[in-house]
Amino acid sequence: MFVITKIGRQKNNPERYNIYLNEEYAFAVDEGTLIQFGLTKGKALEQFDIDEITYEDEIAKAFNKALHFLSFQMRSEYEVRKKLLDAGHGEAVVLEAVRKLERLGFLNDATYSKALLETKKRTASKGPRAIKQDLMKKGIDKNLQEQVLRTFTHEEQVQIALQLAEKEVRGGKGRTPSQIKQKIQDVLVRKGYSFTIVQEVLDQMTIERQDDEWQNLIEVQGDKIWRKYAAKHTGRELHMKVKQALYQKGFPVEVINSYINYKESEE
């Protein structure tokens, strides 16, 4: 039999109390555990009482640690579990703490997943495939992933993808229409959009160049290509290599021929 002979508030943490049994320090509990078990001076405890009290206090510590973790931003259940396990709490304690968090509304993977989806759409312009990867990293259940991603409508995807495409067009003054479209495709795929969305966006893009723009573009890109191949080739072989490279970059045949004629006249 053990008897509580002293209860003292901790100096460094006033919400924690040191419990003394039979005049010796035994364990510490937080205020909630103190009230829950009605711990007062003179109360008699059996060993199983002590084990239950310390177990509940461990849950309370894990719960409070998780609350602090959640105070900075929303987290998934997986993240909270990992945080508590890494902090040294046992599986059973973590499970009880997580259940309490869910019961009180502090932890909800469905709400978290919806918030993450909206954030990734708004701040990173990500598509479904990329967002699915983010949800997977957060340990979200596969069925919940699919359920949340279904709310990302086709229309929304096209709208956001078009905004990304228009940004590439504005920044692509030094590239051919073909190069810009390739850049758009690369960006959209990297952002997690399907090829169906990519094609739909590209079909809506009209990118044109005036004669003087083609001339400026081919002078910059053509001269660079010419120098590259001129180091190894001459004559007809050089001209063919340059023509092929320029055609692959999206230059019209007539613009390429004009450029080659100009380079021939230089020679």
C-alpha positions in Angstrom: 0.0 0.0 0.0 1.2 3.5 -0.9 0.0 6.7 0.6 0.3 10.2 -1.0 2.3 12.2 1.6 3.0 15.3 -0.5 1.9 17.0 -3.7 4.2 19.8 -5.0 3.8 22.0 -8.0 6.9 22.0 -10.3 8.8 25.3 -10.4 9.7 25.1 -14.1 6.3 23.8 -15.2 3.4 25.0 -13.0 1.0 22.7 -14.8 2.9 19.6 -13.6 2.8 18.2 -10.0 5.3 16.0 -8.2 3.7 13.1 -6.3 5.4 11.8 -3.2 4.4 8.3 -1.8 5.5 7.4 1.7 7.6 10.5 1.9 9.5 9.7 -1.3 9.2 11.2 -4.8 7.3 8.7 -7.0 6.1 10.3 -10.2 4.8 13.5 -11.8 1.4 14.2 -13.4 -0.3 17.2 -15.1 -3.2 19.0 -13.5 -5.8 17.2 -15.6 -4.5 13.8 -14.4 -4.4 15.1 -10.9 -8.1 16.0 -11.0 -9.1 12.9 -13.0 -7.9 10.5 -10.3 -8.7 12.8 -7.4 -5.1 12.7 -6.1 -4.9 14.4 -2.7 -2.6 14.1 0.3 -3.5 11.1 2.3 -5.0 9.1 -0.6 -4.0 5.4 -0.6 -2.9 3.8 -3.8 -2.3 0.3 -5.0 0.4 -0.5 -7.5 -2.2 -1.0 -10.3 -3.6 2.5 -9.4 -0.1 3.9 -9.9 0.4 2.1 -13.2 -3.0 3.4 -14.5 -2.2 7.0 -13.3 1.3 7.0 -15.0 -0.2 5.5 -18.2 -2.9 8.2 -18.4 -0.3 10.9 -17.6 1.8 9.6 -20.5 -1.2 9.9 -22.8 -1.8 13.5 -21.5 1.9 14.4 -22.2 1.6 12.9 -25.8 -1.7 14.8 -26.3 -0.2 18.1 -25.2 2.8 17.6 -27.3 0.6 16.9 -30.3 -1.5 20.0 -29.6 1.7 22.1 -29.6 2.7 20.5 -32.9 -0.7 21.2 -34.4 -0.7 24.8 -33.2 1.7 25.8 -36.0 -0.3 24.4 -38.9 -2.7 21.6 -39.8 -1.2 18.1 -39.8 -2.2 14.7 -40.9 -2.7 11.8 -38.5 0.4 10.2 -40.0 2.5 13.2 -39.2 1.2 13.5 -35.6 1.8 9.7 -35.0 5.3 10.0 -36.4 6.1 13.1 -34.3 4.9 11.3 -31.1 6.7 8.0 -31.9 9.9 9.9 -32.7 9.6 11.6 -29.3 9.7 8.2 -27.6 6.0 7.6 -26.8 4.8 4.0 -27.1 2.4 2.8 -29.7 -0.5 2.3 -27.3 0.0 5.8 -25.8 0.2 7.4 -29.3 -3.0 5.6 -30.4 -4.9 6.9 -27.3 -3.6 10.4 -27.8 -4.6 10.4 -31.5 -8.0 9.1 -30.7 -8.5 11.9 -28.2 -7.4 14.5 -30.7 -9.8 13.1 -33.3 -12.6 13.0 -30.8 -12.1 16.6 -29.9 -11.8 17.7 -33.5 -8.1 18.7 -33.5 -7.2 16.0 -36.0 -9.2 15.1 -39.1 -7.6 13.7 -42.2 -10.6 14.5 -44.4 -10.5 18.2 -43.5 -6.7 18.2 -43.7 -6.7 16.7 -47.2 -9.3 19.2 -48.5 -7.2 22.1 -47.1 -4.0 20.7 -48.6 -5.7 20.3 -52.0 -6.9 23.9 -52.0 -3.5 25.2 -50.8 -1.6 23.3 -53.5 -4.0 24.5 -56.2 -3.9 28.1 -55.1 -0.2 28.6 -54.1 1.6 26.1 -56.3 -0.8 25.6 -59.3 -0.4 21.9 -58.9 -2.4 19.3 -60.8 -4.0 16.1 -59.5 -1.1 13.8 -60.0 1.3 16.1 -58.0 -1.2 16.7 -55.3 -1.8 12.9 -55.0 1.9 12.5 -54.3 1.7 15.2 -51.6 -1.3 13.3 -50.0 0.6 10.1 -50.1 3.6 11.6 -48.4 1.3 12.8 -45.6 0.0 9.2 -45.1 -3.5 9.9 -46.3 -5.6 6.8 -46.9 -5.9 5.9 -50.6 -9.7 6.0 -50.7 -9.7 9.4 -49.1 -7.1 10.6 -51.6 -9.4 9.6 -54.5 -12.4 11.1 -52.8 -10.7 14.5 -52.3 -9.1 14.6 -55.8 -12.5 14.0 -57.4 -13.5 17.5 -56.1 -10.7 19.0 -58.4 -12.9 19.5 -61.4 -11.8 19.3 -65.1 -12.8 22.9 -65.5 -10.6 24.0 -62.6 -7.7 22.1 -63.9 -8.0 23.6 -67.4 -8.3 27.1 -65.9 -5.2 26.8 -63.7 -3.2 25.0 -66.5 -4.1 27.9 -68.9 -2.7 30.4 -66.4 0.5 28.5 -66.3 0.6 28.3 -70.1 0.0 32.0 -70.5 2.8 32.7 -68.1 5.2 30.7 -70.3 4.0 32.5 -73.4 4.7 35.9 -71.7 8.2 34.8 -70.8 8.9 33.1 -74.1 9.8 36.0 -76.3 13.1 34.5 -77.1 11.7 31.2 -78.2 9.8 29.9 -81.2 6.1 28.9 -80.9 7.1 25.2 -81.0 9.6 25.7 -78.2 7.1 27.6 -76.1 4.5 24.8 -76.6 7.1 22.2 -75.6 8.0 24.3 -72.5 4.3 24.5 -71.6 3.9 20.7 -71.9 7.0 20.2 -69.8 5.7 22.5 -67.1 2.2 21.1 -67.0 3.4 17.5 -66.8 5.8 18.4 -64.1 3.0 20.2 -62.2 1.0 17.0 -62.3 -1.6 17.6 -65.1 -2.7 14.7 -67.3 -1.8 14.6 -71.0 -5.5 15.1 -71.7 -5.4 18.5 -69.9 -2.1 19.4 -71.5 -3.4 18.8 -75.0 -6.6 20.7 -74.3 -4.6 23.7 -73.1 -2.2 23.5 -76.1 -5.2 23.4 -78.5 -6.4 26.7 -77.0 -3.0 28.4 -77.4 -2.4 30.6 -80.5 1.3 31.7 -80.6 2.4 33.6 -83.7 5.5 35.4 -84.7 5.9 38.3 -87.2 8.6 38.3 -89.9 10.9 40.6 -88.0 10.5 38.4 -84.9 11.4 35.3 -86.8 14.5 37.1 -88.1 15.6 38.1 -84.6 15.0 34.6 -83.3 16.9 32.8 -86.0 19.8 35.3 -85.8 20.2 34.4 -82.1 19.5 30.7 -82.2 20.8 30.1 -85.7 24.2 31.7 -85.1 24.7 29.6 -82.0 23.8 26.4 -83.9 26.0 27.4 -86.8 29.0 27.9 -84.5 28.4 24.5 -82.9 28.4 22.6 -86.2 30.9 24.7 -88.0 33.5 23.4 -85.6 33.1 19.9 -87.1 31.5 20.3 -90.5 31.7 22.4 -93.7 29.8 23.0 -96.9 26.7 21.1 -97.6 27.0 18.9 -94.6 27.2 22.0 -92.3 24.1 23.5 -94.0 22.1 20.2 -93.6 23.0 19.9 -89.9 22.0 23.5 -89.2 18.7 23.1 -91.2 17.8 20.0 -89.2 18.5 21.6 -85.9 16.5 24.8 -86.7 13.6 22.8 -88.1 13.5 20.8 -84.8 13.3 24.0 -82.9 10.2 25.0 -84.9 11.5 27.5 -87.4 9.5 27.6 -90.7 11.3 26.2 -93.8 11.2 29.5 -95.6 12.8 31.3 -92.6 15.5 28.6 -92.4 16.3 28.7 -96.1 16.6 32.5 -96.0 19.0 32.2 -93.1 21.1 29.5 -94.8 21.3 31.6 -98.0 22.4 34.6 -95.9 25.1 32.4 -94.2 26.2 31.1 -97.6 26.6 34.7 -98.9 28.7 35.5 -95.9 31.0 32.6 -96.8 
